[in-house]
Amino acid sequence: MQRRIWPLWTYYAVAVLVFLIDYASKKIVANNLELNDRIPVLGNFFVLTSIRNRGAAFGILQEQRWFFIVITVAVVSAIVWYFGRSYRTGSRLLMVALGMILGGAVGNFLDRALFGEVVDFLQFNFGSYTFPIFNLADTGICVGVALVILDSLLSSKQEKNENGNGEKSGEEQPV
């Protein structure tokens, strides 16, 4: 049975969806909250907090705007190239994951390129520990990377179980 191939635009649609959700959420926060405003959503556990980040995740590498722009252009170019080269042979999970990474990268890229900073607003507190504040583009990137890792693990396991002709190898024993 041949695997049904999704059209290439499907994976770009994932990227556009992540980008649009991120863009809309950042605009809502920027237009309705003053800088450093806090709105508790779930007590002190989940708080909307309007901040601006001039660095990368967790606020590292502050004021390195051009570095992030160059890196993002390279990552976006690599993903677009990979889509064109591998959409017929790559796994759907991997392609969706890359679409999520692409959408998140473009979302943060736009903020950095236009404003020199990224709008962050999702804050989670675990007792006295506050997880670094982030946005939905960051979420798309992190979920996408987690799915790339999952795809890699699943592909590795599948390759171990097949011996070249699709049959399970003799090494695996039924439980």
CNS distance restraints for C-alpha pairs under 8 A (distance, minus, plus):
assign (resid   5 and name CA) (resid  88 and name CA) 6.23 0.50 0.50
assign (resid   6 and name CA) (resid  10 and name CA) 6.65 0.50 0.50
assign (resid   6 and name CA) (resid  88 and name CA) 7.99 0.50 0.50
assign (resid   6 and name CA) (resid  92 and name CA) 7.84 0.50 0.50
assign (resid   7 and name CA) (resid  11 and name CA) 7.84 0.50 0.50
assign (resid   7 and name CA) (resid  87 and name CA) 7.98 0.50 0.50
assign (resid   8 and name CA) (resid  12 and name CA) 6.96 0.50 0.50
assign (resid   8 and name CA) (resid  83 and name CA) 7.32 0.50 0.50
assign (resid   8 and name CA) (resid  84 and name CA) 7.80 0.50 0.50
assign (resid   8 and name CA) (resid  87 and name CA) 6.26 0.50 0.50
assign (resid   9 and name CA) (resid  13 and name CA) 5.99 0.50 0.50
assign (resid  10 and name CA) (resid  14 and name CA) 6.50 0.50 0.50
assign (resid  11 and name CA) (resid  15 and name CA) 6.58 0.50 0.50
assign (resid  11 and name CA) (resid  95 and name CA) 6.29 0.50 0.50
assign (resid  11 and name CA) (resid  96 and name CA) 5.74 0.50 0.50
assign (resid  11 and name CA) (resid  98 and name CA) 7.93 0.50 0.50
assign (resid  11 and name CA) (resid  99 and name CA) 5.34 0.50 0.50
assign (resid  12 and name CA) (resid  16 and name CA) 6.17 0.50 0.50
assign (resid  12 and name CA) (resid  99 and name CA) 6.04 0.50 0.50
assign (resid  13 and name CA) (resid  17 and name CA) 6.01 0.50 0.50
assign (resid  13 and name CA) (resid  99 and name CA) 7.75 0.50 0.50
assign (resid  14 and name CA) (resid  18 and name CA) 6.27 0.50 0.50
assign (resid  14 and name CA) (resid  96 and name CA) 6.68 0.50 0.50
assign (resid  14 and name CA) (resid  99 and name CA) 5.34 0.50 0.50
assign (resid  14 and name CA) (resid 100 and name CA) 6.18 0.50 0.50
assign (resid  14 and name CA) (resid 103 and name CA) 7.32 0.50 0.50
assign (resid  15 and name CA) (resid  19 and name CA) 6.09 0.50 0.50
assign (resid  15 and name CA) (resid  99 and name CA) 4.49 0.50 0.50
assign (resid  15 and name CA) (resid 100 and name CA) 5.26 0.50 0.50
assign (resid  15 and name CA) (resid 101 and name CA) 7.36 0.50 0.50
assign (resid  15 and name CA) (resid 102 and name CA) 5.56 0.50 0.50
assign (resid  15 and name CA) (resid 103 and name CA) 3.89 0.50 0.50
assign (resid  15 and name CA) (resid 104 and name CA) 7.44 0.50 0.50
assign (resid  16 and name CA) (resid  20 and name CA) 5.99 0.50 0.50
assign (resid  16 and name CA) (resid 103 and name CA) 5.84 0.50 0.50
assign (resid  17 and name CA) (resid  21 and name CA) 6.15 0.50 0.50
assign (resid  17 and name CA) (resid 103 and name CA) 7.27 0.50 0.50
assign (resid  18 and name CA) (resid  22 and name CA) 6.11 0.50 0.50
assign (resid  18 and name CA) (resid 100 and name CA) 6.22 0.50 0.50
assign (resid  18 and name CA) (resid 103 and name CA) 5.03 0.50 0.50
assign (resid  18 and name CA) (resid 104 and name CA) 6.27 0.50 0.50
assign (resid  18 and name CA) (resid 136 and name CA) 7.88 0.50 0.50
assign (resid  18 and name CA) (resid 137 and name CA) 7.02 0.50 0.50
assign (resid  18 and name CA) (resid 140 and name CA) 6.52 0.50 0.50
assign (resid  19 and name CA) (resid  23 and name CA) 5.95 0.50 0.50
assign (resid  19 and name CA) (resid 103 and name CA) 4.59 0.50 0.50
assign (resid  19 and name CA) (resid 104 and name CA) 5.94 0.50 0.50
assign (resid  19 and name CA) (resid 106 and name CA) 6.77 0.50 0.50
assign (resid  19 and name CA) (resid 107 and name CA) 5.23 0.50 0.50
assign (resid  19 and name CA) (resid 137 and name CA) 6.99 0.50 0.50
assign (resid  20 and name CA) (resid  24 and name CA) 5.98 0.50 0.50
assign (resid  21 and name CA) (resid  25 and name CA) 6.11 0.50 0.50
assign (resid  21 and name CA) (resid 136 and name CA) 7.42 0.50 0.50
assign (resid  22 and name CA) (resid  26 and name CA) 6.16 0.50 0.50
assign (resid  22 and name CA) (resid 104 and name CA) 7.48 0.50 0.50
assign (resid  22 and name CA) (resid 107 and name CA) 6.44 0.50 0.50
assign (resid  22 and name CA) (resid 135 and name CA) 7.30 0.50 0.50
assign (resid  22 and name CA) (resid 136 and name CA) 5.05 0.50 0.50
assign (resid  22 and name CA) (resid 137 and name CA) 5.48 0.50 0.50
assign (resid  23 and name CA) (resid  27 and name CA) 6.22 0.50 0.50
assign (resid  23 and name CA) (resid 107 and name CA) 6.46 0.50 0.50
assign (resid  24 and name CA) (resid  28 and name CA) 6.17 0.50 0.50
assign (resid  25 and name CA) (resid  29 and name CA) 6.25 0.50 0.50
assign (resid  25 and name CA) (resid 136 and name CA) 7.59 0.50 0.50
assign (resid  26 and name CA) (resid  30 and name CA) 5.96 0.50 0.50
assign (resid  26 and name CA) (resid 119 and name CA) 5.99 0.50 0.50
assign (resid  26 and name CA) (resid 120 and name CA) 7.56 0.50 0.50
assign (resid  26 and name CA) (resid 135 and name CA) 7.73 0.50 0.50
assign (resid  27 and name CA) (resid  31 and name CA) 5.87 0.50 0.50
assign (resid  28 and name CA) (resid  32 and name CA) 5.92 0.50 0.50
assign (resid  29 and name CA) (resid  33 and name CA) 5.45 0.50 0.50
assign (resid  29 and name CA) (resid  50 and name CA) 6.68 0.50 0.50
assign (resid  29 and name CA) (resid 121 and name CA) 7.35 0.50 0.50
assign (resid  30 and name CA) (resid  34 and name CA) 7.25 0.50 0.50
assign (resid  30 and name CA) (resid  50 and name CA) 7.43 0.50 0.50
assign (resid  30 and name CA) (resid 119 and name CA) 7.33 0.50 0.50
assign (resid  33 and name CA) (resid  37 and name CA) 5.93 0.50 0.50
assign (resid  33 and name CA) (resid  50 and name CA) 6.37 0.50 0.50
assign (resid  34 and name CA) (resid  50 and name CA) 6.76 0.50 0.50
assign (resid  35 and name CA) (resid  50 and name CA) 5.21 0.50 0.50
assign (resid  35 and name CA) (resid  51 and name CA) 5.61 0.50 0.50
assign (resid  35 and name CA) (resid  52 and name CA) 7.73 0.50 0.50
assign (resid  36 and name CA) (resid  49 and name CA) 6.00 0.50 0.50
assign (resid  36 and name CA) (resid  50 and name CA) 4.98 0.50 0.50
assign (resid  36 and name CA) (resid  51 and name CA) 5.55 0.50 0.50
assign (resid  37 and name CA) (resid  48 and name CA) 7.91 0.50 0.50
assign (resid  37 and name CA) (resid  49 and name CA) 5.61 0.50 0.50
assign (resid  37 and name CA) (resid  50 and name CA) 5.58 0.50 0.50
assign (resid  38 and name CA) (resid  47 and name CA) 6.41 0.50 0.50
assign (resid  38 and name CA) (resid  48 and name CA) 5.55 0.50 0.50
assign (resid  38 and name CA) (resid  49 and name CA) 4.47 0.50 0.50
assign (resid  38 and name CA) (resid  50 and name CA) 6.82 0.50 0.50
assign (resid  39 and name CA) (resid  47 and name CA) 5.53 0.50 0.50
assign (resid  39 and name CA) (resid  48 and name CA) 4.99 0.50 0.50
assign (resid  39 and name CA) (resid  49 and name CA) 6.52 0.50 0.50
assign (resid  40 and name CA) (resid  44 and name CA) 6.15 0.50 0.50
assign (resid  40 and name CA) (resid  46 and name CA) 6.34 0.50 0.50
assign (resid  40 and name CA) (resid  47 and name CA) 4.34 0.50 0.50
assign (resid  40 and name CA) (resid  48 and name CA) 6.31 0.50 0.50
assign (resid  41 and name CA) (resid  45 and name CA) 7.94 0.50 0.50
assign (resid  41 and name CA) (resid  46 and name CA) 5.53 0.50 0.50
assign (resid  41 and name CA) (resid  47 and name CA) 5.35 0.50 0.50
assign (resid  41 and name CA) (resid  48 and name CA) 6.93 0.50 0.50
assign (resid  42 and name CA) (resid  46 and name CA) 5.01 0.50 0.50
assign (resid  42 and name CA) (resid  47 and name CA) 6.88 0.50 0.50
assign (resid  43 and name CA) (resid  47 and name CA) 7.46 0.50 0.50
assign (resid  44 and name CA) (resid 124 and name CA) 7.91 0.50 0.50
assign (resid  44 and name CA) (resid 125 and name CA) 6.51 0.50 0.50
assign (resid  45 and name CA) (resid 124 and name CA) 5.43 0.50 0.50
assign (resid  45 and name CA) (resid 125 and name CA) 4.72 0.50 0.50
assign (resid  45 and name CA) (resid 126 and name CA) 6.41 0.50 0.50
assign (resid  45 and name CA) (resid 127 and name CA) 7.89 0.50 0.50
assign (resid  46 and name CA) (resid 122 and name CA) 7.47 0.50 0.50
assign (resid  46 and name CA) (resid 123 and name CA) 5.81 0.50 0.50
assign (resid  46 and name CA) (resid 124 and name CA) 4.71 0.50 0.50
assign (resid  46 and name CA) (resid 125 and name CA) 6.48 0.50 0.50
assign (resid  47 and name CA) (resid 122 and name CA) 6.58 0.50 0.50
assign (resid  47 and name CA) (resid 123 and name CA) 5.18 0.50 0.50
assign (resid  47 and name CA) (resid 124 and name CA) 6.42 0.50 0.50
assign (resid  48 and name CA) (resid 121 and name CA) 5.32 0.50 0.50
assign (resid  48 and name CA) (resid 122 and name CA) 5.31 0.50 0.50
assign (resid  48 and name CA) (resid 123 and name CA) 6.02 0.50 0.50
assign (resid  49 and name CA) (resid 120 and name CA) 7.60 0.50 0.50
assign (resid  49 and name CA) (resid 121 and name CA) 4.63 0.50 0.50
assign (resid  49 and name CA) (resid 122 and name CA) 6.35 0.50 0.50
assign (resid  49 and name CA) (resid 123 and name CA) 6.32 0.50 0.50
assign (resid  49 and name CA) (resid 133 and name CA) 7.69 0.50 0.50
assign (resid  50 and name CA) (resid 119 and name CA) 7.23 0.50 0.50
assign (resid  50 and name CA) (resid 120 and name CA) 6.22 0.50 0.50
assign (resid  50 and name CA) (resid 121 and name CA) 4.76 0.50 0.50
assign (resid  51 and name CA) (resid 119 and name CA) 6.16 0.50 0.50
assign (resid  51 and name CA) (resid 120 and name CA) 5.42 0.50 0.50
assign (resid  51 and name CA) (resid 121 and name CA) 6.19 0.50 0.50
assign (resid  52 and name CA) (resid 117 and name CA) 6.00 0.50 0.50
assign (resid  52 and name CA) (resid 118 and name CA) 5.50 0.50 0.50
assign (resid  52 and name CA) (resid 119 and name CA) 4.84 0.50 0.50
assign (resid  52 and name CA) (resid 120 and name CA) 5.87 0.50 0.50
assign (resid  53 and name CA) (resid  59 and name CA) 6.36 0.50 0.50
assign (resid  53 and name CA) (resid  62 and name CA) 7.75 0.50 0.50
assign (resid  53 and name CA) (resid 117 and name CA) 5.34 0.50 0.50
assign (resid  53 and name CA) (resid 118 and name CA) 5.07 0.50 0.50
assign (resid  53 and name CA) (resid 119 and name CA) 6.47 0.50 0.50
assign (resid  53 and name CA) (resid 120 and name CA) 6.69 0.50 0.50
assign (resid  54 and name CA) (resid  59 and name CA) 7.29 0.50 0.50
assign (resid  54 and name CA) (resid  62 and name CA) 5.24 0.50 0.50
assign (resid  54 and name CA) (resid  63 and name CA) 5.45 0.50 0.50
assign (resid  54 and name CA) (resid  64 and name CA) 7.45 0.50 0.50
assign (resid  54 and name CA) (resid  65 and name CA) 7.16 0.50 0.50
assign (resid  54 and name CA) (resid 112 and name CA) 7.78 0.50 0.50
assign (resid  54 and name CA) (resid 116 and name CA) 6.46 0.50 0.50
assign (resid  54 and name CA) (resid 117 and name CA) 4.42 0.50 0.50
assign (resid  54 and name CA) (resid 118 and name CA) 6.38 0.50 0.50
assign (resid  55 and name CA) (resid  59 and name CA) 5.00 0.50 0.50
assign (resid  55 and name CA) (resid  60 and name CA) 5.42 0.50 0.50
assign (resid  55 and name CA) (resid  61 and name CA) 5.00 0.50 0.50
assign (resid  55 and name CA) (resid  62 and name CA) 3.89 0.50 0.50
assign (resid  55 and name CA) (resid  63 and name CA) 5.94 0.50 0.50
assign (resid  55 and name CA) (resid  64 and name CA) 6.45 0.50 0.50
assign (resid  55 and name CA) (resid  65 and name CA) 7.39 0.50 0.50
assign (resid  55 and name CA) (resid 117 and name CA) 7.43 0.50 0.50
assign (resid  56 and name CA) (resid  60 and name CA) 5.23 0.50 0.50
assign (resid  56 and name CA) (resid  61 and name CA) 6.06 0.50 0.50
assign (resid  56 and name CA) (resid  62 and name CA) 7.05 0.50 0.50
assign (resid  56 and name CA) (resid  68 and name CA) 7.88 0.50 0.50
assign (resid  57 and name CA) (resid 132 and name CA) 7.92 0.50 0.50
assign (resid  57 and name CA) (resid 134 and name CA) 7.56 0.50 0.50
assign (resid  57 and name CA) (resid 138 and name CA) 7.84 0.50 0.50
assign (resid  58 and name CA) (resid 132 and name CA) 5.24 0.50 0.50
assign (resid  58 and name CA) (resid 133 and name CA) 7.28 0.50 0.50
assign (resid  58 and name CA) (resid 134 and name CA) 7.88 0.50 0.50
assign (resid  59 and name CA) (resid 132 and name CA) 7.78 0.50 0.50
assign (resid  64 and name CA) (resid  68 and name CA) 6.46 0.50 0.50
assign (resid  65 and name CA) (resid  69 and name CA) 6.25 0.50 0.50
assign (resid  65 and name CA) (resid 112 and name CA) 6.48 0.50 0.50
assign (resid  65 and name CA) (resid 113 and name CA) 7.75 0.50 0.50
assign (resid  65 and name CA) (resid 116 and name CA) 6.18 0.50 0.50
assign (resid  65 and name CA) (resid 117 and name CA) 7.85 0.50 0.50
assign (resid  66 and name CA) (resid  70 and name CA) 6.10 0.50 0.50
assign (resid  67 and name CA) (resid  71 and name CA) 6.17 0.50 0.50
assign (resid  68 and name CA) (resid  72 and name CA) 5.89 0.50 0.50
assign (resid  68 and name CA) (resid 109 and name CA) 7.79 0.50 0.50
assign (resid  68 and name CA) (resid 112 and name CA) 7.93 0.50 0.50
assign (resid  69 and name CA) (resid  73 and name CA) 6.16 0.50 0.50
assign (resid  69 and name CA) (resid 109 and name CA) 6.43 0.50 0.50
assign (resid  69 and name CA) (resid 112 and name CA) 7.22 0.50 0.50
assign (resid  69 and name CA) (resid 113 and name CA) 6.89 0.50 0.50
assign (resid  70 and name CA) (resid  74 and name CA) 6.30 0.50 0.50
assign (resid  71 and name CA) (resid  75 and name CA) 6.19 0.50 0.50
assign (resid  72 and name CA) (resid  76 and name CA) 5.95 0.50 0.50
assign (resid  72 and name CA) (resid 105 and name CA) 6.45 0.50 0.50
assign (resid  72 and name CA) (resid 106 and name CA) 7.62 0.50 0.50
assign (resid  72 and name CA) (resid 109 and name CA) 6.61 0.50 0.50
assign (resid  73 and name CA) (resid  77 and name CA) 5.95 0.50 0.50
assign (resid  74 and name CA) (resid  78 and name CA) 6.11 0.50 0.50
assign (resid  75 and name CA) (resid  79 and name CA) 6.22 0.50 0.50
assign (resid  76 and name CA) (resid  80 and name CA) 6.16 0.50 0.50
assign (resid  76 and name CA) (resid 102 and name CA) 6.10 0.50 0.50
assign (resid  76 and name CA) (resid 105 and name CA) 7.25 0.50 0.50
assign (resid  76 and name CA) (resid 106 and name CA) 7.55 0.50 0.50
assign (resid  77 and name CA) (resid  81 and name CA) 6.06 0.50 0.50
assign (resid  78 and name CA) (resid  82 and name CA) 6.03 0.50 0.50
assign (resid  79 and name CA) (resid  83 and name CA) 6.06 0.50 0.50
assign (resid  79 and name CA) (resid  98 and name CA) 6.69 0.50 0.50
assign (resid  79 and name CA) (resid 102 and name CA) 6.94 0.50 0.50
assign (resid  80 and name CA) (resid  84 and name CA) 6.35 0.50 0.50
assign (resid  81 and name CA) (resid  85 and name CA) 6.21 0.50 0.50
assign (resid  82 and name CA) (resid  86 and name CA) 5.68 0.50 0.50
assign (resid  82 and name CA) (resid  87 and name CA) 7.61 0.50 0.50
assign (resid  83 and name CA) (resid  87 and name CA) 5.21 0.50 0.50
assign (resid  83 and name CA) (resid  95 and name CA) 7.31 0.50 0.50
assign (resid  86 and name CA) (resid  90 and name CA) 5.21 0.50 0.50
assign (resid  87 and name CA) (resid  91 and name CA) 7.92 0.50 0.50
assign (resid  87 and name CA) (resid  95 and name CA) 7.05 0.50 0.50
assign (resid  90 and name CA) (resid  94 and name CA) 6.74 0.50 0.50
assign (resid  90 and name CA) (resid  95 and name CA) 6.67 0.50 0.50
assign (resid  91 and name CA) (resid  95 and name CA) 6.30 0.50 0.50
assign (resid  91 and name CA) (resid 151 and name CA) 7.80 0.50 0.50
assign (resid  92 and name CA) (resid  96 and name CA) 6.04 0.50 0.50
assign (resid  93 and name CA) (resid  97 and name CA) 6.08 0.50 0.50
assign (resid  93 and name CA) (resid 147 and name CA) 6.90 0.50 0.50
assign (resid  93 and name CA) (resid 148 and name CA) 7.56 0.50 0.50
assign (resid  93 and name CA) (resid 151 and name CA) 6.30 0.50 0.50
assign (resid  94 and name CA) (resid  98 and name CA) 6.16 0.50 0.50
assign (resid  94 and name CA) (resid 147 and name CA) 6.82 0.50 0.50
assign (resid  94 and name CA) (resid 148 and name CA) 5.53 0.50 0.50
assign (resid  94 and name CA) (resid 151 and name CA) 5.94 0.50 0.50
assign (resid  95 and name CA) (resid  99 and name CA) 6.17 0.50 0.50
assign (resid  96 and name CA) (resid 100 and name CA) 6.31 0.50 0.50
assign (resid  96 and name CA) (resid 144 and name CA) 7.64 0.50 0.50
assign (resid  97 and name CA) (resid 101 and name CA) 6.34 0.50 0.50
assign (resid  97 and name CA) (resid 143 and name CA) 7.43 0.50 0.50
assign (resid  97 and name CA) (resid 144 and name CA) 4.15 0.50 0.50
assign (resid  97 and name CA) (resid 145 and name CA) 6.72 0.50 0.50
assign (resid  97 and name CA) (resid 147 and name CA) 5.50 0.50 0.50
assign (resid  97 and name CA) (resid 148 and name CA) 5.90 0.50 0.50
assign (resid  98 and name CA) (resid 102 and name CA) 5.97 0.50 0.50
assign (resid  98 and name CA) (resid 144 and name CA) 6.15 0.50 0.50
assign (resid  98 and name CA) (resid 145 and name CA) 7.87 0.50 0.50
assign (resid  98 and name CA) (resid 148 and name CA) 7.50 0.50 0.50
assign (resid  99 and name CA) (resid 103 and name CA) 6.15 0.50 0.50
assign (resid  99 and name CA) (resid 144 and name CA) 7.61 0.50 0.50
assign (resid 100 and name CA) (resid 104 and name CA) 6.21 0.50 0.50
assign (resid 100 and name CA) (resid 140 and name CA) 5.17 0.50 0.50
assign (resid 100 and name CA) (resid 141 and name CA) 6.09 0.50 0.50
assign (resid 100 and name CA) (resid 143 and name CA) 7.48 0.50 0.50
assign (resid 100 and name CA) (resid 144 and name CA) 5.21 0.50 0.50
assign (resid 101 and name CA) (resid 105 and name CA) 5.95 0.50 0.50
assign (resid 101 and name CA) (resid 140 and name CA) 5.91 0.50 0.50
assign (resid 101 and name CA) (resid 141 and name CA) 4.29 0.50 0.50
assign (resid 101 and name CA) (resid 142 and name CA) 7.58 0.50 0.50
assign (resid 101 and name CA) (resid 143 and name CA) 7.98 0.50 0.50
assign (resid 101 and name CA) (resid 144 and name CA) 5.23 0.50 0.50
assign (resid 101 and name CA) (resid 145 and name CA) 7.07 0.50 0.50
assign (resid 102 and name CA) (resid 106 and name CA) 6.12 0.50 0.50
assign (resid 102 and name CA) (resid 141 and name CA) 7.59 0.50 0.50
assign (resid 103 and name CA) (resid 107 and name CA) 6.12 0.50 0.50
assign (resid 103 and name CA) (resid 137 and name CA) 7.09 0.50 0.50
assign (resid 103 and name CA) (resid 140 and name CA) 7.15 0.50 0.50
assign (resid 103 and name CA) (resid 141 and name CA) 7.85 0.50 0.50
assign (resid 104 and name CA) (resid 108 and name CA) 6.33 0.50 0.50
assign (resid 104 and name CA) (resid 136 and name CA) 7.40 0.50 0.50
assign (resid 104 and name CA) (resid 137 and name CA) 3.86 0.50 0.50
assign (resid 104 and name CA) (resid 138 and name CA) 6.11 0.50 0.50
assign (resid 104 and name CA) (resid 139 and name CA) 7.54 0.50 0.50
assign (resid 104 and name CA) (resid 140 and name CA) 5.24 0.50 0.50
assign (resid 104 and name CA) (resid 141 and name CA) 5.33 0.50 0.50
assign (resid 105 and name CA) (resid 109 and name CA) 5.90 0.50 0.50
assign (resid 105 and name CA) (resid 137 and name CA) 6.75 0.50 0.50
assign (resid 105 and name CA) (resid 138 and name CA) 7.96 0.50 0.50
assign (resid 105 and name CA) (resid 141 and name CA) 6.91 0.50 0.50
assign (resid 106 and name CA) (resid 110 and name CA) 6.05 0.50 0.50
assign (resid 107 and name CA) (resid 111 and name CA) 6.80 0.50 0.50
assign (resid 107 and name CA) (resid 137 and name CA) 5.82 0.50 0.50
assign (resid 108 and name CA) (resid 112 and name CA) 6.25 0.50 0.50
assign (resid 108 and name CA) (resid 118 and name CA) 6.21 0.50 0.50
assign (resid 108 and name CA) (resid 137 and name CA) 6.31 0.50 0.50
assign (resid 108 and name CA) (resid 138 and name CA) 7.90 0.50 0.50
assign (resid 109 and name CA) (resid 113 and name CA) 5.91 0.50 0.50
assign (resid 110 and name CA) (resid 114 and name CA) 5.99 0.50 0.50
assign (resid 111 and name CA) (resid 115 and name CA) 5.50 0.50 0.50
assign (resid 111 and name CA) (resid 116 and name CA) 6.57 0.50 0.50
assign (resid 111 and name CA) (resid 117 and name CA) 5.92 0.50 0.50
assign (resid 111 and name CA) (resid 118 and name CA) 5.25 0.50 0.50
assign (resid 111 and name CA) (resid 119 and name CA) 7.49 0.50 0.50
assign (resid 112 and name CA) (resid 116 and name CA) 4.23 0.50 0.50
assign (resid 112 and name CA) (resid 117 and name CA) 4.87 0.50 0.50
assign (resid 112 and name CA) (resid 118 and name CA) 6.00 0.50 0.50
assign (resid 119 and name CA) (resid 135 and name CA) 7.03 0.50 0.50
assign (resid 120 and name CA) (resid 133 and name CA) 6.01 0.50 0.50
assign (resid 120 and name CA) (resid 134 and name CA) 4.73 0.50 0.50
assign (resid 120 and name CA) (resid 135 and name CA) 4.78 0.50 0.50
assign (resid 121 and name CA) (resid 133 and name CA) 5.99 0.50 0.50
assign (resid 121 and name CA) (resid 134 and name CA) 5.84 0.50 0.50
assign (resid 121 and name CA) (resid 135 and name CA) 5.79 0.50 0.50
assign (resid 122 and name CA) (resid 133 and name CA) 5.33 0.50 0.50
assign (resid 122 and name CA) (resid 134 and name CA) 5.21 0.50 0.50
assign (resid 122 and name CA) (resid 135 and name CA) 5.77 0.50 0.50
assign (resid 123 and name CA) (resid 130 and name CA) 7.27 0.50 0.50
assign (resid 123 and name CA) (resid 131 and name CA) 6.58 0.50 0.50
assign (resid 123 and name CA) (resid 132 and name CA) 6.80 0.50 0.50
assign (resid 123 and name CA) (resid 133 and name CA) 4.70 0.50 0.50
assign (resid 123 and name CA) (resid 134 and name CA) 6.88 0.50 0.50
assign (resid 124 and name CA) (resid 130 and name CA) 6.00 0.50 0.50
assign (resid 124 and name CA) (resid 131 and name CA) 5.52 0.50 0.50
assign (resid 124 and name CA) (resid 132 and name CA) 7.78 0.50 0.50
assign (resid 124 and name CA) (resid 133 and name CA) 7.39 0.50 0.50
assign (resid 125 and name CA) (resid 129 and name CA) 5.69 0.50 0.50
assign (resid 125 and name CA) (resid 130 and name CA) 4.33 0.50 0.50
assign (resid 125 and name CA) (resid 131 and name CA) 6.05 0.50 0.50
assign (resid 126 and name CA) (resid 130 and name CA) 6.18 0.50 0.50
assign (resid 126 and name CA) (resid 131 and name CA) 7.57 0.50 0.50
assign (resid 134 and name CA) (resid 138 and name CA) 6.28 0.50 0.50
assign (resid 134 and name CA) (resid 139 and name CA) 7.70 0.50 0.50
assign (resid 135 and name CA) (resid 139 and name CA) 6.48 0.50 0.50
assign (resid 136 and name CA) (resid 140 and name CA) 6.16 0.50 0.50
assign (resid 137 and name CA) (resid 141 and name CA) 6.24 0.50 0.50
assign (resid 138 and name CA) (resid 142 and name CA) 6.10 0.50 0.50
assign (resid 139 and name CA) (resid 143 and name CA) 5.98 0.50 0.50
assign (resid 140 and name CA) (resid 144 and name CA) 5.86 0.50 0.50
assign (resid 141 and name CA) (resid 145 and name CA) 6.12 0.50 0.50
assign (resid 142 and name CA) (resid 146 and name CA) 6.16 0.50 0.50
assign (resid 143 and name CA) (resid 147 and name CA) 6.18 0.50 0.50
assign (resid 144 and name CA) (resid 148 and name CA) 6.23 0.50 0.50
assign (resid 145 and name CA) (resid 149 and name CA) 6.31 0.50 0.50
assign (resid 146 and name CA) (resid 150 and name CA) 6.19 0.50 0.50
assign (resid 147 and name CA) (resid 151 and name CA) 5.96 0.50 0.50
assign (resid 148 and name CA) (resid 152 and name CA) 6.14 0.50 0.50
assign (resid 149 and name CA) (resid 153 and name CA) 6.24 0.50 0.50
assign (resid 150 and name CA) (resid 154 and name CA) 6.11 0.50 0.50
assign (resid 151 and name CA) (resid 155 and name CA) 5.91 0.50 0.50
assign (resid 152 and name CA) (resid 156 and name CA) 6.02 0.50 0.50
assign (resid 153 and name CA) (resid 157 and name CA) 6.16 0.50 0.50
assign (resid 154 and name CA) (resid 158 and name CA) 6.10 0.50 0.50
assign (resid 155 and name CA) (resid 159 and name CA) 6.11 0.50 0.50
assign (resid 156 and name CA) (resid 160 and name CA) 6.28 0.50 0.50
assign (resid 157 and name CA) (resid 161 and name CA) 6.36 0.50 0.50
assign (resid 158 and name CA) (resid 162 and name CA) 6.36 0.50 0.50
assign (resid 159 and name CA) (resid 163 and name CA) 7.56 0.50 0.50
assign (resid 160 and name CA) (resid 169 and name CA) 7.89 0.50 0.50
assign (resid 161 and name CA) (resid 167 and name CA) 7.76 0.50 0.50
assign (resid 161 and name CA) (resid 168 and name CA) 5.18 0.50 0.50
assign (resid 161 and name CA) (resid 169 and name CA) 5.66 0.50 0.50
assign (resid 161 and name CA) (resid 172 and name CA) 7.35 0.50 0.50
assign (resid 162 and name CA) (resid 166 and name CA) 5.24 0.50 0.50
assign (resid 162 and name CA) (resid 167 and name CA) 5.52 0.50 0.50
assign (resid 162 and name CA) (resid 168 and name CA) 4.94 0.50 0.50
assign (resid 162 and name CA) (resid 169 and name CA) 5.82 0.50 0.50
assign (resid 163 and name CA) (resid 167 and name CA) 6.25 0.50 0.50
assign (resid 163 and name CA) (resid 168 and name CA) 6.55 0.50 0.50
assign (resid 163 and name CA) (resid 169 and name CA) 5.68 0.50 0.50
assign (resid 168 and name CA) (resid 172 and name CA) 7.41 0.50 0.50
